[in-house]
């Protein structure tokens, strides 16, 4: 086992356990909670249930389990209601534990259900995708989508612990692995030039000798940012920096009704867009933009829209972004490769020109 990491948040602090196989940590947790008289239930999705059915049966056999649909459509008010009914029908009290086994979608959904049910119960994050391991399982952001935009409903509710087991990645589809790589590239661009250089030199794969170290580095970066700005209230910078590429990416997901792009794929295009915006603002050079494009593409991610999308629809979607303040949209821009900042007051025409370069019409 790799030495764990603590997300320091006072009374809300929690550990991240880094292991190869999750079995030992799961057993310890289940035994501990059972000994304390705390009931456990499991939330997962159809993809994990199919790929990890034996694992789920071995470690959670006998516990009530709810399996939801795969993908962003699970982050809906309807499915959220199903999770709440599942908790209530199993008579989970305030001392109960919800084990969330899956990627970013079950994590967001389960975390918000845990935040809402009985005004808050504990939950455990057991991420099974690269994206969830390096990003969404850490930090306590939970949420659902609305037709108006992504993650517009939610709460800050931190898990009791996160168990990151790299063995799960061996059965992860390559497209999903690539999607997680987008978040890793994001970390390099926003605050670790050495990490970006490493990703530029050689694409990260499941066989990479430093895969576990890269995952841990991303978690270290996120834990530090969350500790300093837990609820994203900093006037500038802070936790908002983690949204590098996401203002563009979320618009792509919303306009395509969450059907054409995995989240990481949309973020890949978003990183290419953020680089171009940064160049237009005078921060990056054309050579910098090319480096970003090459690195994103080397990880099997798109750097342009897969198909033409309406410029008007994309710009309208951006107005629902959570970083809008006083009616003005804030972007995360790159001052250089390895340093990001937030910036408001960017002329819409500049943003439109970025979209047009990437294939909007």
N, C-alpha and C positions, 0 to 999 in steps of 0.2 A: 504494500500500500504506500502511495506517495503521501507525505505529510500533508495534513489538511490545511485549510485556509479558513480564517474567521472573517465574516462580514461584520465589521464593528459598527453596531448601531445601538449601543447602550443596552437596555433591557430587551431590545428586539434583535440583538446579535444572534448569528447562527453560523454553524460550520458548513463548509463544503468539503466532502470527503472525495478524494481522488483514488480510484481503485481500478483494477483491471476487470474484475467480475464483481457485480453488485451483491451477490448472494450473501456473503458474510455480513456486510453492513445491514442488509435487509433483515437477516435473522436476528441480529443484535437489537435492532430497533423494534421489531415485532415482539420479541421476548420482553424487552423493557416495558413497552406500552401495555402488553398483556398483564405483566406483573403489577402495573399501576392501576389495573382495572379499566383501561381505556380501550374502547372498541375501535377496530380498524375496518375501513372499507377501501375499495380500489376503483379508480377511474382510469380508463385507457381508451384507445380508439381501435377501429377495426384493423388498421394496418399493423399496429403493435400486437394485437391479439392473434393475427395470422402469423407474423414473423417470430413472435416470442411467446407463443402459446405454451410451450413446454416450460419455459422459465416462469411464466405467470402461475401455472399450475403447481410447480415445485415450491415456489416461495409464498404464494398467496392462496393456495388451494384451500377451500373451505370458507374463505372470506367473501362477503358480498362484492360483486364486481359489476360495474356499469361500463358497457362498451358503446362509444358514440361513433358517429360517422367520421370519416377522414376529411381533413381539410378545413379551410376557413369557414365553410358553411356550418361547422359545429360551434363557432363563436357567435351564436345567435341567441336571442331571447327565448326562443322555443326550446333549444337544447339546454340552455341554462336552467329553464324550468324543470326539465327532465332530471338534471343533476340534483336540484333541490328536493324534488319529490323522492329521488333515490335515497338521499340522506335521511329524509323524514320517515320514509317507509321502513328503513332499517333502524329507526329509533336511535339515531346518533345524537348523543347529548353534547354539551359544551366541552366535555373532556375527550370527545371522539377525535380520530385521526383520519384524514383523507389522504390516501397514497395516490399520487398522480404519476402514472408511468406512461411516458410518451414524449412527443415533441413539443414545440412551442404552442400549438393550438390547445391540446389537453391541459398544458400548464397554465395558459391564460384563463381558460374556461374553469378549470378546477380551482385555481387560486381565487377567482372572483366568487365562485360558489362558496368556498371556505370563508371568504371575507364577509359574505352576506348571510349565510345560514346561522341562525341563532345569534346574529350580530358578530359572528366571528368564531371559527374553530381552527385548530391547527391543521396544517397539511405538510406533506413531505414531497419534495420534487425528486423524481427519478428520471432524468432526461435520457431519451434514447436516440436523439438526433444530434448531429454536430452543432446545428444552430442553437438548439436548446441548451446544450452543454456550455457553449461559450457566451451565451447572451441571455435568452429569455428566462431560464430557470433561476437566474441570480438577479436580485434587485427589488423584488416585490411588486413589480407592475403586473397587474392582472386586467383582463378586459374582454369586451365583446365588440363586435362590429354592428353598425347600423347601415341602412341603405345610403345614408348621407356620407359615411366615411368609416375608416378603420379605427378601432380601439376608442370609440367615442364614449363608451360606457365602461366603467371599471373602478378599481380601488387600488391603493397601495396596501398590500398585505403580504408580509414576508413569510416564507416557509419556515418550518421548524428546523429543517436541514435540507441540504442538496447532496445527492449521491451520484457522482459522475463516474460511470464505468465504461471504459473504452471498448470493451468487448461488444457492446451493442452496435458499434459502428461497423463491425464485420458483416452484418446482415443488412446494413442500411443501403438502400438503392443509391447508385452513383449520382443520380440527379439530386437526391436529397443531400448527399455529402457535399456536392458542389454548391448547393444553396447555402449550406452552413459556412462555406469558405468565404462567402461575401461578407459575413459579419467579422470574420478574422481579418480580412483585408481592411475593413473599416477601422478596426482597432489600430492597425499599423499606421494608417493614414492620419488618424486623429491624434495619436500621441506616442507612437513608438516607431521611429524611422528604421531602427534595426530590424524590427519585425517585418516591416514592409519590404526592406531589402531582401530578407530571407525568402519571402513569398515571391518576390520578383525573380530571384535566381532559380527557384525550383518550386513548381506547384506542389501544394500540400496534398498528400494522398493517404489512404488508409494504411499504406505500408511505410509511411514516413517514420524514421526512427525518432524524430522529435515531436511526434503528434501529441503525446500526452503533455509535453512541456509547453507546446504552443497553446493547448487548451487551458492549462493552468495560467499562463501569462495573460490570456484574455480575461480570465476570471479575476486575477489580481488587479488588472486595470479597471474592470467594472466595479469591483468592491471598493476601490479607492475613490472612484468618482461618486458612487452611491453614498459612501460615508460622508463625503463633503457636501453633497446636495441631494439628500434622499428624495425629496418630493419635487425636484426640478423647479426650485423657486429662485435660483440665482439670477440676478439681473442680466448677466452675460455669462456665456460659457456654462460651466457646471454640467449637470446631468444631460442638458440639452445636446451636448456634443455627441452623445451616443446616438443621436438621430442623424448623423452624417449619412447622406444619401437617401434617407427615409422620407423626407418631404416629397421628393420626386417619386420614390418607390411606392409609397402609399397611394399616391394619385394614380399610378399605373394600375395597381391592384384594384382600386375602387372603380375606375373607368372600365376595366375589363371584367367587372363583377366577380373578382377573385377566382376566375376560371382558367386563365391563360398562363399565369405566372405563379410559381412558388414565391414565397416571400423573399427568399434570398436572391432569386433571379431578378425580381423587381428592384431589389437593393443594388444588385450589380449594375443595372442601367442607371440607378440613382447615383452611384459613385462616379460613373462616367459623366453624368450630368453635373454633379457637384464640382468635379474637376474643371469642366468647361466654364461653369459659372465663375469659379475662382480665377480662371485665366482672364475672363472678360473684365473682372474687377481689378486685374493687374497684379495678382498674387503669384500665379503659376505661369510657367512658360509653356509653349506648345510641346516642348520635349517632356515636361512633367505630365501633361495630359496624355501623351503617348505612353508613358510608363504606366500610368494608371490603367489605360485601356488594355495594354498588353498583359498586365498582371491579372486583371479581371477575366479577360478572355482565356488566359492560360489555365484558369480554374473552371473552365467549361461553363462560363456565365455570359449572358448577352451584354453588350455595351451599347446597343441600339434597340429601339422598339422592334419587337418581332413582326408587328404589322402596323400600318399607319393608324394612329389614334387621333381623335379630334383635339386640336389645340385648345379650343374653347372649353371642352369638357375637362381636360387636364388642369387648366388654370382655375376653373370653378372648383374642382375637387380640392385643390391646394388651399382654398379659402377656409376649408373645414379642418385644416391641420391644427393640432393642439398647441403648436408653437405660436399661433397668432396672438398678438398682444395689442390691445387698443386698435384693433382692426388692421394691424400691419403684420405681415408675415415675416418671421425670422428664419433665415437660412443658416445652416452650418456650412461654413466655407473653409477652404484650406489656405492658410497663410504660406505654408510650404508642405511638402510631403513629410508628414510626421507631426504636424501642428495644425490644429483646427480652432476656429472661433465662431461665435454666433454674430450675425450681422442683419440688421433691419434696414428698411428704407431702400431696398433694391428696386429699381424701376421695373414694372411688369414687362416692358418691351425687352429688357435684357433676359429675363427668365423665358419669355416666349422664344427668343432667338436660340436659347439652349434646346428647348423642346424641338424646334424646327430642325436643328442640326441632327437630332437623334431620331427623326422620322415622323414627327407629328405633322398633321395637315390641317 
